[in-house]
């Protein structure tokens, strides 16, 4: 019984490869065993690595992808993304792209996808800039009231597309306050909502203006596109995210914002209703535990964490981390599953790699084993370099 318990506990602490390399013998006295049982608290089980992409793909109808850290980093496409998206579309899967980055509108994000060589329609894109406008529309925000914006062009364009009046945004980026004796800053009393998103032109004027609106205009809403601590402005490092701007306004108003981006369920509910999707038939794929994975879990979806963005394997498996996805993998190209096909071809020499003509355009030949004239070809892409494995009778035949 003790051996079983120790084995189970050890499997949570050490990777399986640790035990493949070593034999570990543990000897405990009865007294030390009692002390250990009294003091050890079992850690939370870590998420398993994705080992069967085909099974996951078959189990859902829709894949929702985060963008920053999953599809791209900054303006650089992550390896294997186009092939992965093409494969999922070929299997009839609906693809949706959800980002907490509010600097662009859906139309502007469409142009970014196009620039990166990806065919994605505006209907498949849901940015938190759009979520802010969609939320105001969902609550019938009066069209005669105004919205003060701390954020960039994406929020302004989405508000405009829904017919809402706004002020602020990048235009207030160069405004300053002169703190002279008796100075009092004025604000528009018709502002009924303050929307705060990521803003590279953030300044004290904006904080004060938003604070006055929220504290002095009766019923003024405080809406946050997201509370992300960091973001990927470039692929070289992490940068302070929209959460830092939201935090400043929260600090001065002491009012909790209405968050419309991830991990709030607003966007998930909106998507499920728009596309008539059962949430159990959705897989959320992201690189953040506290936004993407929590977003999927809050919505009742399957979740897949990729390690191509913010979250490291060490962070995922840390005892301090309480958010565990259903699976994790290195990047979304790991979804390129084992596709098997039978190729009829005469191969004169099993030991000659040159006799295996272009069975895969992606990878390297690691083994050739022949069975009569039939060659079974599998392409495995868990590390993106697809490997062609040919199975046959003669195990001595290698490439």
Buried (B, 14 or more C-beta within 10 A) or exposed (E): EEEEBBEEBEBEEEEEEEEEEEEEEEEEEEEEEEEBEEEEEEEBEBBEBBEEBEEBBEEBBBBBBBBBBBBBBBEEBBBBBBBBBEBBEEEEBBBBBBBBBBBBBBBBBBEBBEEBEBEBEBEBBBBBBBBBBBBBEEEEBEEEBBBBBBBBBBBBBBBEEBEBBBBBBBEBBEEEEEEEEEEEEEBBEBBBBBBBBBBEBBBEBBBBBBBBBBBEBEEBBBBBBBBBBBBBBEEEEBBBBBBBBBBBBBEBBEBEBBBBBBBBBBBBEBBBEEBEBEBEBBBBBBBBBBBBBBBBBBBEBBBBBBBBBBBEBEEBBEEEBEBBBBBBBBBBBBBBBEBEEEBEEEBEEBEEEEBBEEBBEBBEBEBBBBEEEEBBBBBBBBEBEBBBBBBBEEEEBEB
